[in-house]
Amino acid sequence: MSFTVNGALHDPELDPDMPLLWVLREVLGLPGTKYGCGIGACGACTVHLNGEAVRACQVLAGDLDGAEIVTIEGLGTPEAPHPVQAAWIETQVAQCGYCQSGQIMQAAALLAATPAPTDAEIDEAMSGNLCRCGTYPRIRAAIRRAAHTAEG
């Protein structure tokens, strides 16, 4: 079994029942994907799997053959942040920051599918990503800012 994470090919020996979350954090050493609830309800572990936002705690290693995965570490760089990452910083979204990698990955997937979302579309797409600090208005503002930046 082999799969790509952030552009790098990997073919580790894995228990097929190991969640992708643990593959990323423990096997590949990518700690940006956070463990929140373990049942796919909070969104802290959101990554892109073949271009779609998924909960890494709910995807099994046995289903990864040929997959392309992007984590927060592969979305952008400090020198060239993804538009969503730049908007997050400019809008000062994060408070505690724990949920933010999952929030950013979900927002990036939203904008890839819907480049100019309405507030209702933003709220619907982000509704499964929980923020215990309640920064939802800033999250929506950052997504609007990223969408506007991409348009311009």
N, C-alpha and C positions, 0 to 999 in steps of 0.2 A: 504494500500500500504506500502510495506517495501522494503528497499534496503540497500546495504552495501557500506560504504565509508571508505576507508583505513582500512578495516578489521572489522569495527564496524557496527552493525546492527542499522538502523534508521527506524522509522515509524511515522514521523511527519504528522500532518494535513497540507496539502498543496493545494493551488490552482493548478489544473492540468495544467493551462496555464503558471505557473511561470517557467522561464528558470532555468535550472540546475545551471547556474552561480550564480543566486541569492539564490538558495537553499544552495549552498556551502558557499557563503560569508555571507549572512544575517541570514539564519536559523541555519546553523551548525557552524558558526564562523570560517571558514577556508579561510583566506584572501589571500592565496598564488595564487589562481586562479584569474587572473586579468581581469578587464573589459577594453577592448581596443576599439572596434568599435561597438559591438552589432549586427553585421550582418554576423559574421562568416568569415570575410575577412582577419583579422590580425593574428589570432592564439594565442593571449595573454591568452585566456581562455581555452587552450587545456588541456584536462584531458583524462584519459583512462576510457572507458565505455565498460565493458565486454571484456577487452583486446585490444580494438581499440582506436586510438587517435580520439577524437571528439572535436568539439567546444562547450563548455558548454553553450554558449549564444544561441545555436540553438537546444538544447535538452530540451524538456518540462518535467516538473515534472510528468505529467500524463503518461509518457512513462518509468518511472523508476522502476515499480514494479518488484522485483526480480533481479534488476541490481546490478552489482559489479562495483564500481567506485573507481579509484585511482587518487588522486590529488598529487601535488608536496609535500605536507606534508606527504604523505604516501609512497612516492617512496623510500626514504632512511632516514637515521638519521645522525646527525652530527658525531656520533661515527662510524656509518657504512653506509657511503653514497653509493648510487647506482653508478655503474661505470660511468655513464654519468655525474652525479653530481661531482664525483671526477675529471673526465677529464675536466669539465667546470672550476673548481677551478685551477687545474694544468695549464691549457692553458690560464687562465685569460680572459675568454670570455667576461664577463659582463662589460659594461660601465655604462649606467644608470640603467640597470637591469630590467626595467619594463617588457620586453617581455620574460625574461629568463625562468620563470617557464613554459610558454607555449612552448618555444623552447626545453627545457629539456624533457618535456613530449612527444613532437613529436619525438625527437631523440631517446628516450627510446623505443617508439613503433616501430620506424624504425629498431633498432637493435634487438628487439624481433622477428621481422618478417624476417629480413635480417641481420644475424650476421656479415657479412663481406661485407658491401656495397661498391660499386665503388663511385667515386666522382660524377658521373652522377646520381646514385641512391640517394645519399645524397642530391644533389641539387634538384632533383625532389621531394623527400619526404619533404624537408624543404621549398619548394618554397612558400607555403601558410602561412608561419610564418614570419611576417615582423619584422625587427629590425631597428628602426629609427636611431640608432647609426652606422649601417653598419658593424657590427662585423661578417659578413658572412664568411670571411676566417678563423677566429678563431673558429666559430661554426663548420665548416667542419673539422678543425684540431682536435677539441675536440671529435667529433664523431669518427673520425679515431682512435684517441687515446683510446677511450672507447672500440671500436671494437677490437683493438689490445690487450688491457688488458684482455678482455673476452676470446680471443683466447689462451692467454698464460697461 
